[in-house]
Amino acid sequence: MKRVFTPFKAHAANAFVVEQRRTCVDKWYGHLLDLAPLYDWSDENTHEAHKGRKRVPNEVQQELKTLPKVEFCSLWEVDNTTRPRYWHDDKNPPTYDFWTPSALELRTDRWVAKTMVERAEREVPSSLSDKEKDIMLNDIQEECLVEQDDALQRAKKVNWFAYSNMMDILPDPLREKVRLDVFEDLHILDRQMIRGILHDWIPEKYRLDNAPDMRKLSIDSPKHRLAFLDAIQKVEEQLQGEASSPEKKQALEAMCAFYKRQVHPYPHITPEAVKKSNDIAELEKWSRDIFYYSGDSIILDIWARAGEVRKSPETTAFAHQIKAEYDDQVVDFNEEERLFFELFQKSIPLTEKEFLMKQMAENPVLEETLKHSDDIHILEEIEAFYNEHIEAEKAIVDVLVSGAGPTEMVDKLRETGSQSNAHYVGARKYKTLSHELTLLAEKYPEEYASFREKIQAMGNHHSQPAAPFAARVTLGIRLFDSLTDISDQMSVDEM
């Protein structure tokens, strides 16, 4: 925009003013602004009549004396509380600070390398000079990279097409939700379901799935970390014989050291090194490194050692207490182990309160009757009903924990189940549990063994609030053993 400045003489002597000459582009668009967001709507400058009475200095001092003492955290501790840290929980997935390529990108990278070598062998004559070979190889590589970029753009367009045409792809209930509301405003479970359906609808060669990254796997699982380190060591030993010169050996060592550092950046922080360290600054640095990397339980050993060095028994005792709670495998079930835990909870016989709560949840009329009915005969009938079922279930459990052989136990179970309708319902429940437990144990034998170890640990730490008592764990394990024993002795009709 061109501005012309024209000085002119004003009325006052020897006074010069600068005039800005307006052109066609210098227009005022202020009338198009919405001034409401720019206005300060806060009542910071309220009128004196609307303000409360100010405290006199004596009142201020009295208020300050009654305030509790506040111990302010350091900036690093505040950062620790606000930073999304790693936690081994499926409902709170970790957030990572590094980017990983998609599987499609890695696949096309491999295709570029393979195609470039094949075309170079086929198209570049050996009689050319090195400069001409370089020019031809550059051209081949450029063509391969253009094709790779086309493939990636095509995949992005297919994904964009799927997300732009949800109403034509999704089934009916989700289609209505998408039609009536913005995708970002839907419930998170609905959005997860929609993403899954669209992901399955997109052809596999166009899916933008994240590639499995060894750094993430190493953070998640120490078992994978050791496997990666072992694989790097084997590759290093394999290529050691091919490294003919000292420069190649040095390059091989540098490359293997790089990948080992990617997988395990802090190999020097071990329990033995923590026990030997007497330097508080070193221990603090180690704790920060571990905290920002994976939050491994060795950080608790570092805190305990720091308490010993500082001669602070309270800190050491606190670190040992947290370590004991960390090692207690109370809620650390994977998906298959949770299936066993659900069967475990069902196998424990219900108390009177639990049975009544279950019946009320299944039958709202029963809840209304118990709350508002004045008829004592109805209430007595309800009480007799659930007492009969509770006693019947206890009788079935007594049969299962009697210690008899599988054949005798099945005969006794049939005999007890024929006594009344309530006994039949109880026997049917435990026969179904036996069938489900056997199928799950055959399908996931390793998970079943690890579940039994973890549930035993729950019983050993029965004083912890979220864990069942040792007696319930012992009863559940005995019932599990009996249910797996009798499953082979029953016919399919009884399951």
C-alpha positions in Angstrom: 0.0 0.0 0.0 1.5 3.4 -1.0 1.2 6.2 1.4 2.0 9.9 0.4 3.1 12.2 3.1 2.6 15.9 2.3 3.9 18.5 4.7 2.0 21.7 4.8 2.2 24.9 6.7 -0.3 25.3 9.6 -1.8 28.4 11.0 0.8 28.6 13.8 4.1 29.9 12.6 6.9 27.4 12.0 4.6 24.4 12.9 4.6 21.5 10.5 2.0 18.7 10.6 2.1 15.4 8.6 -1.1 14.6 6.7 -1.9 11.0 5.6 -3.6 11.1 2.3 -6.3 8.3 2.1 -6.5 6.2 -1.0 -9.2 3.6 -2.1 -7.6 0.8 0.0 -7.6 2.8 3.2 -11.2 2.0 4.3 -12.5 1.6 7.8 -14.1 -1.8 8.5 -14.8 -1.1 12.2 -18.5 -1.4 11.7 -18.1 -5.1 10.9 -16.5 -5.9 14.2 -18.5 -7.6 16.9 -17.6 -5.5 19.9 -19.2 -7.7 22.6 -16.2 -10.0 23.0 -13.9 -7.0 23.2 -15.8 -5.4 26.1 -14.7 -6.2 29.6 -17.7 -7.7 31.2 -16.0 -8.4 34.5 -16.9 -6.5 37.6 -13.4 -5.7 38.7 -14.1 -2.0 39.0 -17.3 -2.2 40.9 -18.8 0.9 42.4 -17.9 1.6 46.0 -21.5 1.2 47.0 -21.5 -2.4 45.9 -18.3 -3.4 47.7 -18.1 -5.0 51.1 -16.6 -3.3 54.1 -12.8 -3.4 54.0 -11.1 -5.1 57.0 -9.1 -2.9 59.3 -5.4 -3.9 59.8 -6.1 -5.6 63.1 -8.7 -7.8 61.5 -6.4 -8.7 58.6 -3.7 -9.8 61.1 -6.2 -11.9 63.0 -7.4 -13.6 59.8 -3.8 -14.4 58.8 -3.1 -16.0 62.2 -6.1 -18.4 61.8 -5.0 -19.5 58.3 -3.4 -22.9 58.1 0.3 -23.2 57.5 1.1 -23.9 53.8 4.2 -25.7 52.7 4.8 -24.7 49.1 6.1 -27.3 46.6 9.1 -26.7 44.5 8.5 -26.0 40.8 9.7 -29.5 39.9 7.2 -31.1 42.3 4.4 -29.0 40.9 5.4 -30.1 37.4 5.3 -33.7 38.6 1.8 -33.4 39.7 0.6 -31.7 36.5 2.5 -33.8 34.0 0.6 -36.8 32.5 2.8 -39.6 33.8 3.0 -43.2 32.6 0.8 -45.7 34.4 0.2 -49.3 33.5 -3.6 -49.1 33.2 -5.8 -49.7 30.2 -8.3 -47.0 31.3 -5.5 -44.3 31.5 -3.2 -44.9 28.5 0.2 -43.2 28.5 1.1 -40.2 26.5 4.4 -40.2 24.7 6.6 -37.3 23.7 7.9 -38.8 20.5 6.4 -39.3 17.0 6.1 -42.7 15.3 5.4 -43.3 11.6 2.4 -45.2 10.3 2.7 -48.8 9.2 1.9 -47.6 5.7 4.8 -45.2 5.7 7.2 -47.9 6.8 5.7 -50.3 4.1 6.2 -47.7 1.4 9.7 -46.9 2.6 10.6 -50.6 2.2 9.0 -50.6 -1.2 11.1 -47.6 -2.3 14.3 -49.2 -1.2 13.5 -52.5 -2.9 12.2 -50.9 -6.1 15.2 -48.6 -6.3 17.7 -51.4 -6.1 15.8 -53.5 -8.7 15.5 -50.6 -11.2 19.2 -49.7 -10.7 20.3 -53.2 -11.5 18.0 -53.3 -14.5 18.3 -49.8 -16.0 21.8 -48.4 -15.1 24.4 -49.7 -17.5 27.8 -50.6 -16.0 29.7 -48.9 -18.8 28.7 -45.4 -17.6 30.9 -43.1 -15.6 30.2 -42.6 -11.9 28.8 -39.2 -12.4 26.3 -40.5 -15.0 25.4 -43.4 -12.7 24.7 -40.9 -9.9 22.4 -38.8 -12.1 20.4 -41.9 -13.2 20.2 -43.2 -9.6 18.9 -39.8 -8.4 16.3 -39.8 -11.1 15.2 -43.3 -10.2 15.0 -42.4 -6.5 13.0 -39.2 -7.3 10.5 -41.3 -9.3 10.1 -43.8 -6.4 9.6 -41.0 -3.9 6.9 -39.4 -6.0 5.1 -42.8 -6.2 5.4 -43.2 -2.5 4.0 -39.7 -1.9 1.1 -40.5 -4.2 0.3 -43.7 -2.3 0.4 -41.8 1.0 -1.8 -39.0 -0.3 -4.2 -41.6 -1.7 -4.5 -43.3 1.7 -5.1 -39.9 3.4 -7.9 -39.1 0.8 -9.5 -42.5 1.5 -9.5 -41.9 5.2 -10.8 -38.4 4.7 -13.6 -39.8 2.5 -14.6 -42.3 5.2 -14.8 -39.6 7.9 -16.7 -37.3 5.5 -19.3 -39.9 4.6 -20.1 -41.4 8.0 -23.8 -41.3 7.5 -23.5 -43.6 4.5 -21.1 -46.1 6.2 -22.3 -46.4 9.8 -25.2 -48.6 10.9 -28.5 -47.1 12.1 -28.1 -46.0 15.7 -24.7 -44.4 15.2 -25.9 -42.9 11.8 -28.7 -41.0 13.7 -26.3 -39.8 16.3 -23.9 -38.5 13.7 -26.7 -36.9 11.7 -28.1 -35.1 14.8 -24.9 -34.0 16.4 -21.3 -33.0 15.7 -18.8 -35.9 15.9 -16.6 -34.1 18.4 -19.6 -33.6 20.7 -20.6 -37.2 20.9 -19.8 -39.5 23.8 -16.3 -40.9 23.9 -17.6 -44.5 23.7 -19.6 -43.6 20.6 -16.6 -42.0 19.0 -14.5 -45.0 19.7 -17.1 -47.3 18.1 -17.4 -45.0 15.1 -13.6 -45.0 14.7 -13.5 -48.7 14.9 -16.3 -49.2 12.2 -14.6 -46.7 9.9 -11.2 -48.3 10.4 -12.7 -51.7 9.4 -14.4 -50.2 6.4 -11.2 -48.7 5.0 -9.3 -51.3 2.9 -6.2 -52.6 4.7 -3.7 -51.0 2.3 -5.1 -47.6 3.0 -5.3 -47.8 6.8 -3.1 -45.3 8.7 -2.3 -47.5 11.7 0.6 -46.6 13.9 3.6 -48.8 13.4 4.7 -50.9 16.4 7.5 -48.9 18.0 10.2 -50.6 20.1 10.6 -47.6 22.3 7.0 -47.7 23.3 7.0 -51.4 23.8 10.2 -51.1 25.9 8.5 -48.5 28.2 5.4 -50.7 28.5 7.0 -54.0 29.2 10.4 -54.9 30.7 10.0 -58.3 29.0 10.0 -56.7 25.5 12.9 -54.5 26.5 15.0 -57.5 27.3 14.0 -59.2 24.1 15.0 -56.1 22.0 18.3 -55.9 23.8 18.9 -59.6 23.1 18.1 -59.1 19.4 20.4 -56.1 19.1 23.2 -58.2 20.8 22.7 -61.1 18.4 22.8 -58.8 15.3 26.0 -57.2 16.6 27.6 -60.6 17.0 26.4 -61.6 13.6 27.8 -58.5 11.9 31.0 -58.5 13.9 32.6 -61.0 11.5 31.7 -58.9 8.4 33.3 -55.7 9.8 36.7 -56.1 8.1 38.2 -52.7 9.0 38.5 -50.8 12.3 36.3 -48.0 10.9 33.5 -50.5 10.1 33.8 -52.0 13.6 33.6 -48.6 15.1 30.5 -47.7 13.0 28.9 -51.0 14.0 29.5 -50.4 17.7 28.1 -46.8 17.4 25.0 -48.0 15.6 24.3 -50.8 18.2 25.0 -48.4 21.1 22.4 -46.0 19.5 19.7 -48.7 19.3 20.5 -49.9 22.8 20.1 -46.4 24.1 16.7 -46.1 22.2 15.5 -49.3 23.9 17.0 -48.8 27.4 18.4 -45.2 27.9 19.2 -45.8 31.6 21.0 -49.2 31.9 23.3 -47.8 34.7 20.3 -47.3 37.1 20.1 -50.7 38.7 19.0 -51.8 42.3 22.7 -52.6 43.0 23.9 -49.1 41.9 21.1 -47.5 44.0 22.2 -49.3 47.1 25.9 -48.3 46.6 25.1 -44.6 45.9 25.7 -42.1 48.7 25.2 -38.9 46.6 21.9 -37.2 47.1 22.2 -35.2 43.9 22.9 -38.3 41.9 19.9 -40.1 43.4 17.7 -37.1 42.7 18.8 -37.0 39.0 18.1 -40.7 38.7 14.6 -40.4 40.2 13.8 -37.6 37.7 15.2 -39.6 34.8 13.1 -42.7 35.7 10.0 -40.6 36.4 10.1 -38.9 33.0 11.0 -42.1 31.2 8.7 -44.9 32.4 7.9 -44.5 36.1 9.5 -47.8 36.9 9.2 -49.1 40.5 13.0 -48.7 41.0 12.2 -45.0 41.8 10.8 -46.3 45.1 14.2 -47.9 45.9 15.8 -44.6 45.0 13.6 -42.8 47.5 14.3 -45.3 50.2 18.0 -45.0 49.7 17.7 -41.2 49.8 16.0 -41.5 53.1 18.8 -43.7 54.4 21.5 -41.3 53.2 19.7 -38.3 54.8 19.1 -40.4 58.0 15.4 -39.9 57.7 13.6 -43.1 58.9 10.2 -41.6 58.0 11.1 -41.2 54.4 12.5 -44.8 54.2 9.4 -46.2 55.9 7.1 -44.3 53.6 9.0 -45.5 50.5 8.9 -49.2 51.7 5.1 -48.8 52.3 4.5 -47.5 48.8 6.7 -50.3 47.4 4.6 -52.9 49.2 1.4 -51.4 47.8 3.1 -51.3 44.3 4.1 -55.0 44.5 0.6 -56.0 45.7 -1.1 -57.1 42.5 -4.7 -56.2 43.4 -6.1 -54.6 40.2 -3.3 -55.6 37.8 -5.5 -58.0 35.8 -5.4 -58.1 32.0 -8.6 -58.7 30.0 -8.5 -62.6 30.2 -7.6 -62.5 33.9 -10.6 -60.3 34.5 -12.9 -63.0 33.0 -11.6 -65.4 35.6 -12.0 -62.7 38.3 -15.7 -62.3 37.3 -16.3 -66.1 37.6 -14.4 -65.9 41.0 -16.8 -63.3 42.3 -19.8 -65.3 41.1 -18.6 -68.4 42.8 -18.5 -66.9 46.2 -22.0 -67.5 47.9 -23.9 -64.3 48.4 -24.7 -62.9 51.9 -28.3 -61.9 52.8 -27.6 -58.3 52.0 -25.8 -59.0 48.7 -28.7 -61.3 47.6 -31.3 -58.8 48.5 -29.4 -56.0 46.7 -29.1 -58.2 43.6 -32.8 -59.0 43.6 -33.8 -55.4 44.1 -31.5 -54.4 41.2 -33.2 -57.0 38.9 -36.7 -56.3 40.1 -37.7 -52.7 40.8 -41.2 -53.8 42.0 -39.5 -55.7 44.9 -37.6 -52.5 45.9 -40.8 -50.5 45.9 -42.6 -53.2 47.9 -39.9 -53.3 50.6 -39.8 -49.5 50.9 -43.5 -48.7 51.0 -45.5 -51.9 51.9 -47.1 -52.1 55.3 -48.3 -55.7 54.8 -46.3 -57.8 57.2 -47.3 -61.1 55.5 -45.7 -59.9 52.1 -42.5 -58.9 53.8 -42.3 -62.2 55.6 -42.8 -64.1 52.3 -40.1 -62.1 50.7 -37.7 -62.8 53.6 -38.5 -66.5 53.5 -37.9 -66.5 49.8 -34.4 -65.1 49.9 -33.5 -67.0 53.0 -34.5 -70.2 51.3 -32.2 -69.4 48.2 -29.3 -68.3 50.4 -29.5 -71.5 52.5 -29.8 -73.6 49.3 -26.7 -71.9 47.8 -24.8 -72.5 51.0 -25.7 -76.2 50.9 -24.4 -76.5 47.3 -21.2 -74.8 48.4 -20.8 -77.3 51.3 -21.0 -80.1 48.8 -18.3 -78.6 46.6 -15.8 -78.0 49.4 -16.5 -81.3 51.2 -13.3 -82.8 49.8 -15.0 -85.8 48.2 -14.0 -87.3 44.9 -15.3 -85.9 41.6 -17.9 -88.7 41.1 -19.2 -88.6 44.6 -19.4 -84.8 44.5 -21.4 -84.9 41.3 -23.8 -87.5 42.8 -24.2 -85.4 45.9 -24.7 -82.3 43.8 -27.6 -84.0 41.9 -29.1 -85.2 45.1 -29.0 -81.7 46.7 -30.3 -80.0 43.6 -33.4 -82.2 43.6 -34.5 -81.1 47.1 -36.3 -77.9 46.1 -36.6 -75.3 43.4 -34.1 -73.1 45.2 -31.6 -76.0 45.5 -32.1 -76.7 41.7 -31.3 -73.0 40.9 -28.2 -73.1 43.1 -26.9 -76.3 41.6 -27.6 -75.0 38.0 -25.6 -71.9 38.8 -22.5 -73.8 39.9 -22.8 -76.3 37.0 -22.8 -73.3 34.6 -19.8 -71.8 36.4 -18.0 -75.2 36.1 -18.6 -75.3 32.3 -17.5 -71.6 31.8 -14.4 -72.0 34.0 -13.3 -75.2 32.2 -13.7 -73.6 28.8 -11.7 -70.4 29.8 -9.0 -72.4 31.5 -8.5 -74.6 28.4 -8.4 -71.4 26.2 -6.1 -69.3 28.4 -4.0 -71.7 30.6 -1.2 -69.2 31.2 -3.6 -66.4 32.2 -5.4 -68.9 34.5 -2.2 -69.8 36.3 -1.2 -66.1 36.7 -4.7 -65.2 37.9 -4.4 -67.8 40.7 -1.1 -66.3 41.8 -2.5 -62.8 41.8 -5.7 -63.7 43.6 -3.5 -65.5 46.2 -1.5 -62.3 46.6 -4.8 -60.4 47.1 -5.6 -62.8 50.0 -2.2 -62.3 51.5 -2.7 -58.6 51.5 -6.3 -58.8 52.8 -5.9 -55.7 55.0 -5.7 -53.5 51.9 -9.1 -51.7 51.4 -9.7 -52.8 47.8 -8.8 -56.5 48.3 -11.1 -59.3 49.5 -10.3 -61.1 52.7 -8.2 -64.1 52.9 -11.1 -66.4 53.8 -13.0 -65.4 50.6 -9.9 -66.0 48.5 -9.4 -69.5 50.1 -13.0 -70.4 49.6 -12.9 -69.2 45.9 -9.8 -71.2 45.1 -11.3 -74.3 46.6 -14.5 -73.8 44.7 -12.4 -73.3 41.5 -10.6 -76.6 42.1 -13.8 -78.5 42.7 -15.6 -76.9 39.7 -12.7 -77.9 37.3 -12.7 -81.5 38.8 -16.5 -82.1 38.3 -16.8 -80.7 34.8 -15.7 -84.0 33.2 -18.1 -86.0 35.3 -21.2 -84.1 34.1 -23.2 -84.6 30.9 -23.7 -81.8 28.4 -27.4 -81.5 29.3 -26.5 -80.7 32.9 -24.1 -77.8 31.9 
